[in-house]
Every structure is written in C-alpha cells, then in structure tokens.
Amino acid sequence: MMNERHLFRKYTTDEFLDELDIIECYREPKRKAVYGEVTQKQNDLYAYFNVTPPP
C-alpha cells in the first residue's frame, strides 16, 4: 500500500511506523483509554490508509 500511495518517496517503512508509534495511550482498569495528542502529520498518515486516528 505504501508503494501504491508513493509514500516511499518520503518514508521508509520504519520511519512511517515510528511516526505513528509515538502516540501515547494511557489506560486504567475499568476506564476508557486516553490518547496523547495526535499531530496533523500523524492524521495525514492515517488518512493515506483510510484509517480513523485515535480520538
């Protein structure tokens, strides 16, 4: 999919995944997960794959 969307011009697979890996998630027992800030760049990366980013 990265090849189809020409993302290898900007990212290696590891760089792409590393950019999304820095989104933090905090979870306490019996509570809803709380996510850290998602940057515009990360939102754009999710959009390349038609995936909804964390809230």
N, C-alpha and C positions, 0 to 999 in steps of 0.2 A: 504494500500500500504506500509506503514511503516513496518508492520509485515512481509509482503512478502519479503521485502528487508532487513530484520533483523536489522532495524535501532533502534529498541527498546533496543538493546544491548548497544547502545551508547547514545541515546537521549530519553527524554520523548517527547511527542507531543509539549508541551510548549517550551522546550529547542530548539527543531528543528525550530519552528516558530519564536522564539525570535532571533535566529541566523540570519534569513533572514530579520527580521523586522528592523535591524539596517542599512540597505541600505537606504541612503538618496536620496530623489528626489526633485529637485528644478524645479519649473515651473513658468514662467512668462506669462502673457496674450499674445497670438498670437506668442508664441515662443515654440520651441521644448523642451521637458523635458531634464534635465541634471541630471544624476545619479552620486552619490558618488562612491568611489572605491568599487569594489566587490572583496572580498578576494578569495584566492584559495579554502579555506574551503567552502565558500558560493557557488562557482562554482561547487564544488563536490556535494553539497546538491541538487542543481538544476539538476545535471546530474543523480542523483538517480531516478528522476522522468521524465527524458527526456524532461525537460523544458529549454528553452533558457534563460539564465540570462539577466538582463538588460545590455544595451551596455555600 
